[in-house]
Amino acid sequence: MVRLAGFLAISLFLLPALAVARSSGPARSTVTFIVIHTIGGPSCQDSSVVYPPIKGDAKEWMDYFIKDEVLGIHYVIDRDGQTLAGIPENQIANHAKGSNATSIGIELVNDGDGSDPFPLEQISALVKLLCRLRSSYSISVDDIKGHSEVDNRMCRCGSSSFKKKVDPGTAFPWQKVREAVFACSLAKPKAGNSDANPRPSSSIGSLSRSKPGVWLQALESTRLRTSCPHSPTSPGP
């Protein structure tokens, strides 16, 4: 608990004051790019880089983001293709350090280790969402980026260093996704179309507030999105 409190204190200091989490954020009028994440990512345990296995569905992970005091996300897509909206698109979410102001963040439930496959249902749901976002904001395919492209921070682990953000990882089918999204129509939504800035889905408010499972509690100790776990000598922002 003390270690977690320390990580939270450091995270609150390092993360931009402009971005907040839970189900709302500061208003904005411009969206210029999209950042694709995976829930999982590298962590340092006993001087070794490991990738904790990621379980759970979109509801469980959206509940996690809503309850978190620092992090935020616009969408979560699980392995079955279920897609849930969190922070509205016309508000800032704290999902990618230094790249929050005009981006939309999408989390995929995946280990992020380059080996865990992305099921067809998940990729199909992602492509559908990307096509709609591309049409709404005239976003080019080149402006659909991975988290690893916008965050190059390094962390110490034992006697070596590792890249903090590698998601969505080498298993992500970038070529197929980009080809599918490129084929989407660029027709802009009609005036007044509420799809351009959807509110969080009604199901978000009814999510369970029960105690997280053991696997989620384990992830709490690493704070994969906010710090270099067990790496006090890692570089700052």
C-alpha positions in Angstrom: 0.0 0.0 0.0 2.9 2.4 0.8 4.6 1.6 -2.5 1.3 2.2 -4.4 0.8 5.5 -2.6 4.3 6.5 -3.6 3.7 5.6 -7.2 0.5 7.6 -7.2 2.2 10.7 -5.7 4.9 10.6 -8.3 2.4 10.0 -11.1 0.2 13.0 -10.1 3.3 15.2 -10.2 4.6 14.0 -13.5 1.3 13.8 -15.5 -0.1 16.9 -17.2 -2.4 18.9 -15.1 -4.6 19.4 -18.2 -5.8 15.8 -18.3 -8.0 14.0 -15.8 -9.6 10.6 -15.6 -12.9 9.0 -14.6 -15.8 9.7 -16.9 -15.1 13.3 -17.9 -12.3 15.6 -18.8 -11.5 19.1 -19.9 -13.4 20.2 -23.0 -11.7 20.5 -26.4 -12.8 21.3 -29.9 -10.1 19.6 -32.0 -9.2 15.9 -32.5 -6.2 15.3 -34.8 -5.0 11.7 -34.2 -5.8 8.4 -32.5 -3.6 6.4 -30.1 -4.0 2.6 -29.9 -3.0 1.0 -26.6 -3.0 -2.5 -25.0 -3.9 -2.9 -21.4 -0.8 -5.0 -20.8 2.8 -3.9 -21.1 6.3 -4.4 -19.7 7.0 -4.3 -16.0 10.1 -4.9 -13.9 9.9 -7.6 -11.3 13.0 -9.0 -9.5 15.3 -7.2 -12.0 13.6 -8.9 -15.0 11.2 -7.5 -17.6 7.9 -9.3 -17.5 4.5 -9.0 -19.1 1.7 -9.7 -16.5 -1.2 -11.7 -18.2 -4.3 -9.6 -18.9 -7.7 -11.0 -18.2 -11.2 -9.4 -18.0 -13.6 -7.9 -20.4 -14.4 -4.3 -21.5 -16.7 -3.7 -18.6 -14.2 -4.7 -16.0 -11.5 -2.5 -17.6 -13.7 0.5 -18.1 -14.7 0.2 -14.5 -11.0 0.2 -13.7 -10.4 3.4 -15.6 -13.5 5.2 -14.2 -12.4 4.5 -10.7 -8.7 5.5 -11.3 -7.9 9.0 -10.1 -5.2 9.6 -12.7 -5.9 7.6 -15.9 -8.6 8.0 -18.5 -9.6 6.5 -21.8 -12.1 7.1 -24.5 -12.8 3.5 -25.6 -12.0 0.0 -24.4 -12.4 -3.0 -26.8 -12.1 -6.5 -25.4 -11.2 -9.8 -27.0 -14.8 -10.6 -27.9 -15.2 -7.2 -29.7 -17.3 -5.6 -27.0 -16.7 -1.8 -27.2 -17.4 0.6 -24.4 -17.1 4.4 -24.4 -15.6 6.2 -21.4 -14.6 9.8 -21.6 -16.4 11.6 -24.4 -14.5 12.4 -27.6 -14.8 16.1 -27.1 -13.0 15.9 -23.7 -9.4 15.2 -22.9 -8.5 11.8 -21.4 -5.2 11.1 -19.7 -4.0 8.1 -21.8 -0.7 9.0 -23.4 1.7 11.4 -21.7 2.3 14.5 -23.8 -0.2 13.5 -26.5 -3.5 13.9 -24.8 -4.7 17.3 -25.9 -6.0 16.4 -29.4 -6.0 12.6 -29.4 -8.5 9.8 -28.9 -7.3 6.8 -26.9 -8.4 3.3 -27.5 -7.5 0.4 -25.2 -7.4 -3.2 -26.4 -7.6 -6.0 -23.8 -4.4 -7.8 -24.6 -1.1 -8.8 -22.9 0.8 -6.4 -25.1 3.8 -8.8 -25.2 4.0 -9.4 -29.0 2.7 -12.9 -28.5 -0.9 -12.6 -27.3 -3.0 -12.7 -30.5 -5.7 -10.1 -31.3 -8.9 -12.0 -32.1 -10.8 -11.2 -35.3 -13.7 -10.0 -33.3 -11.6 -7.5 -31.5 -9.9 -6.2 -34.7 -13.2 -6.0 -36.5 -14.6 -3.9 -33.7 -11.5 -1.7 -33.8 -11.7 -1.2 -37.5 -15.4 -0.2 -37.3 -14.6 2.4 -34.6 -11.6 3.7 -36.5 -13.6 4.1 -39.6 -16.2 6.1 -37.8 -13.6 8.3 -36.1 -11.7 8.8 -39.3 -14.9 10.0 -41.0 -15.9 12.2 -38.1 -12.6 14.0 -37.8 -11.0 13.6 -41.3 -8.1 11.7 -39.6 -5.6 10.2 -42.0 -4.4 6.6 -41.7 -1.0 7.9 -40.8 -2.5 9.7 -37.8 -3.6 6.4 -36.3 -0.6 5.6 -34.1 0.5 3.1 -31.5 1.3 4.2 -28.0 4.9 3.2 -28.6 5.1 5.9 -31.3 4.2 8.8 -29.0 6.1 7.7 -25.9 9.8 6.9 -26.0 10.5 6.9 -22.3 12.9 4.3 -20.9 12.9 2.5 -17.5 15.6 0.8 -15.6 15.3 -2.9 -14.7 18.3 -4.4 -12.9 21.4 -3.5 -14.9 19.6 -2.8 -18.1 16.8 -0.5 -19.5 13.6 -1.3 -21.3 11.1 0.8 -23.3 8.2 1.7 -21.1 5.5 1.8 -23.8 5.6 -0.9 -26.6 1.9 -1.2 -27.2 0.1 -2.4 -29.1 3.1 -4.6 -29.8 4.5 -6.7 -32.7 1.5 -9.0 -32.7 -0.8 -6.2 -33.7 -1.8 -6.5 -37.4 -1.0 -3.0 -38.5 -1.1 -3.6 -42.2 -4.5 -5.3 -42.2 -5.9 -2.6 -40.0 -4.6 0.3 -42.0 -5.7 -1.3 -45.3 -9.2 -1.8 -43.9 -9.4 1.8 -42.5 -8.0 3.3 -45.7 -10.9 1.7 -47.5 -13.5 3.5 -45.3 -15.4 6.4 -46.6 -14.2 9.9 -45.6 -17.7 11.3 -45.7 -18.2 13.7 -42.9 -21.1 13.3 -40.5 -24.1 15.5 -41.0 -24.5 18.6 -38.8 -25.9 17.7 -35.4 -24.8 14.1 -35.6 -24.3 13.0 -32.0 -21.9 10.3 -33.1 -19.2 12.9 -33.4 -19.0 13.3 -29.7 -20.8 10.4 -28.0 -21.3 10.4 -24.2 -20.2 7.3 -22.3 -22.6 4.4 -22.9 -25.4 4.0 -20.4 -23.9 0.7 -19.3 -20.9 2.5 -17.8 -22.9 3.9 -15.0 -24.2 0.5 -14.0 -20.8 -1.2 -13.8 -20.1 -3.3 -10.7 -18.2 -1.5 -7.9 -17.1 -4.8 -6.4 -13.6 -5.5 -5.3 -11.3 -6.3 -8.3 -10.1 -9.8 -8.9 -6.7 -11.0 -7.8 -5.3 -10.4 -11.3 -6.4 -6.8 -11.2 -5.0 -6.2 -7.8 -1.6 -7.4 -9.0 -1.6 -4.9 -11.8 -2.4 -2.1 -9.3 1.1 -2.6 -7.8 2.8 -2.0 -11.1 0.9 1.1 -12.3 1.8 0.2 -15.9 0.4 3.5 -17.2 1.9 5.9 -14.8 5.4 5.0 -13.6 8.5 2.9 -14.1 7.7 0.1 -11.6 10.5 -0.7 -9.2 12.8 1.7 -11.1 13.5 4.8 -8.9 16.4 5.8 -11.2 14.4 5.9 -14.4 14.3 9.2 -16.4 11.6 11.8 -15.7 9.1 13.2 -18.1 
